[in-house]
Amino acid sequence: MFNHRIDEDTELRLHQDRHAEELFALVDRNRDYLREWLPWLDAAITVENEQAFIKASLEAFARGELLPLGIWHQGKMAGAIGLVSIDLVGRKGEIGYWISEDQQGHGLITRACAAVLTYGFDELNLNRIIIRAAVENTRSRAVPERLGFTLEGTERQSEWHYDHFKDVAAYSMLADEWRNREQA
Ligand SMILES: CC(C)(COP(=O)(O)OP(=O)(O)OC[C@H]1O[C@@H](n2cnc3c(N)ncnc32)[C@H](O)[C@@H]1OP(=O)(O)O)[C@@H](O)C(=O)NCCC(=O)NCCS
């Protein structure tokens, strides 16, 4: 069981089967807002879709390939964050995230990312963690920039979103850089 407190009101919790209805309700309420930047909304149209997503995520977690977390704020699910594509041999992973529209602007994602970085580097012994965001997604790009990631470049036409490709900005953080930053 992974639970990590971010502040008095906010906690990261490993997704559980019983979270499917709340996850679906949150996604459904934020569908249009999320759809602008995330490519998977059309695969999340029923509670059963979310049940299947959580089941597959927990299986990938058990294999050490994924860390699928809900962001819980004042007892309610407010968003999600995860380490995806964990490669324990190559010692690298990628962070993905989203937060409900009404919870933007409070630093929840930046602080959740910081916690996931520390977990990835210290507990999973990763050496490199990336964050990728559409070039035009300035709010998302501000997260790795705020945390001191290095911009490595642009992946051209890297993601298919419904009816078009998006160029993606790729950022990285190395374990040594994060530890130096934590100590500063
Ligand atoms: C991208 C997304 C997660 C960014 O959310 P966000 O709320 O802007 O990010 P944070 O939670 O880190 O909040 C940062 C804001 O809180 C403020 N803040 C307040 N307290 C803070 C703290 N302790 N630490 C950091 N920032 C803090 C920051 O100044 C910033 O404010 P600003 O937007 O006015 O500059 C959100 O817009 C989203 O989910 N979008 C739709 C889906 C999406 O794009 N996902 C990412 C795909 S790559």
The ligand as an SDF file (V2000), in Angstrom:
LIG
                    3D

 48 50  0  0  0  0  0  0  0  0999 V2000
   -1.2940   20.7160  -16.1170 C   0  0  0  0  0  0  0  0  0  0  0  0
   -1.9620   20.8510  -14.7680 C   0  0  0  0  0  0  0  0  0  0  0  0
   -1.7990   19.5820  -13.9680 C   0  0  0  0  0  0  0  0  0  0  0  0
   -1.3000   22.0270  -14.0250 C   0  0  0  0  0  0  0  0  0  0  0  0
   -2.0230   22.2830  -12.8450 O   0  0  0  0  0  0  0  0  0  0  0  0
   -1.6240   23.5250  -11.9050 P   0  0  0  0  0  0  0  0  0  0  0  0
   -2.6510   23.6500  -10.8650 O   0  0  0  0  0  0  0  0  0  0  0  0
   -1.3090   24.6940  -12.7610 O   0  0  0  0  0  0  0  0  0  0  0  0
   -0.2490   23.0290  -11.2700 O   0  0  0  0  0  0  0  0  0  0  0  0
    0.1000   23.0770   -9.7240 P   0  0  0  0  0  0  0  0  0  0  0  0
   -0.8760   22.2670   -8.9610 O   0  0  0  0  0  0  0  0  0  0  0  0
    1.5140   22.7290   -9.5990 O   0  0  0  0  0  0  0  0  0  0  0  0
   -0.1450   24.5990   -9.3480 O   0  0  0  0  0  0  0  0  0  0  0  0
    0.7160   25.6230   -9.7820 C   0  0  0  0  0  0  0  0  0  0  0  0
    0.1040   26.9590   -9.4370 C   0  0  0  0  0  0  0  0  0  0  0  0
   -0.1170   26.9910   -8.0190 O   0  0  0  0  0  0  0  0  0  0  0  0
    0.6740   28.0450   -7.4410 C   0  0  0  0  0  0  0  0  0  0  0  0
    1.1370   27.5420   -6.1410 N   0  0  0  0  0  0  0  0  0  0  0  0
    0.5350   27.8320   -4.9620 C   0  0  0  0  0  0  0  0  0  0  0  0
    1.1610   27.1990   -3.9700 N   0  0  0  0  0  0  0  0  0  0  0  0
    2.1780   26.4940   -4.5360 C   0  0  0  0  0  0  0  0  0  0  0  0
    3.1720   25.6200   -4.0120 C   0  0  0  0  0  0  0  0  0  0  0  0
    3.2640   25.3580   -2.7030 N   0  0  0  0  0  0  0  0  0  0  0  0
    4.0460   25.0370   -4.8630 N   0  0  0  0  0  0  0  0  0  0  0  0
    3.9710   25.2830   -6.1850 C   0  0  0  0  0  0  0  0  0  0  0  0
    3.0390   26.1070   -6.7320 N   0  0  0  0  0  0  0  0  0  0  0  0
    2.1570   26.7060   -5.9050 C   0  0  0  0  0  0  0  0  0  0  0  0
    1.7710   28.3130   -8.4590 C   0  0  0  0  0  0  0  0  0  0  0  0
    2.2650   29.6270   -8.3330 O   0  0  0  0  0  0  0  0  0  0  0  0
    0.9910   28.1350   -9.7400 C   0  0  0  0  0  0  0  0  0  0  0  0
    0.1550   29.2340   -9.9240 O   0  0  0  0  0  0  0  0  0  0  0  0
   -0.0550   29.9190  -11.3820 P   0  0  0  0  0  0  0  0  0  0  0  0
   -0.7400   28.8800  -12.2350 O   0  0  0  0  0  0  0  0  0  0  0  0
   -0.9060   31.0740  -11.0750 O   0  0  0  0  0  0  0  0  0  0  0  0
    1.3010   30.2260  -11.8850 O   0  0  0  0  0  0  0  0  0  0  0  0
   -3.4760   21.1690  -14.9320 C   0  0  0  0  0  0  0  0  0  0  0  0
   -3.6130   22.3910  -15.6110 O   0  0  0  0  0  0  0  0  0  0  0  0
   -4.2160   20.0620  -15.6950 C   0  0  0  0  0  0  0  0  0  0  0  0
   -4.5380   19.0210  -15.1400 O   0  0  0  0  0  0  0  0  0  0  0  0
   -4.5110   20.3150  -16.9820 N   0  0  0  0  0  0  0  0  0  0  0  0
   -5.2830   19.3790  -17.8080 C   0  0  0  0  0  0  0  0  0  0  0  0
   -4.5830   18.0510  -18.0360 C   0  0  0  0  0  0  0  0  0  0  0  0
   -3.1320   18.2130  -18.4050 C   0  0  0  0  0  0  0  0  0  0  0  0
   -2.7660   19.1110  -19.1510 O   0  0  0  0  0  0  0  0  0  0  0  0
   -2.2960   17.2970  -17.8810 N   0  0  0  0  0  0  0  0  0  0  0  0
   -0.8910   17.2950  -18.1950 C   0  0  0  0  0  0  0  0  0  0  0  0
   -0.6320   16.6240  -19.4860 C   0  0  0  0  0  0  0  0  0  0  0  0
    1.1110   16.6550  -19.8780 S   0  0  0  0  0  0  0  0  0  0  0  0
  1  2  1  0
  2  3  1  0
  2  4  1  0
  2 36  1  0
  4  5  1  0
  5  6  1  0
  6  7  2  0
  6  8  1  0
  6  9  1  0
  9 10  1  0
 10 11  2  0
 10 12  1  0
 10 13  1  0
 13 14  1  0
 14 15  1  0
 15 16  1  0
 15 30  1  0
 16 17  1  0
 17 18  1  0
 17 28  1  0
 18 19  1  0
 18 27  1  0
 19 20  2  0
 20 21  1  0
 21 22  1  0
 21 27  2  0
 22 23  1  0
 22 24  2  0
 24 25  1  0
 25 26  2  0
 26 27  1  0
 28 29  1  0
 28 30  1  0
 30 31  1  0
 31 32  1  0
 32 33  2  0
 32 34  1  0
 32 35  1  0
 36 37  1  0
 36 38  1  0
 38 39  2  0
 38 40  1  0
 40 41  1  0
 41 42  1  0
 42 43  1  0
 43 44  2  0
 43 45  1  0
 45 46  1  0
 46 47  1  0
 47 48  1  0
M  END
$$$$
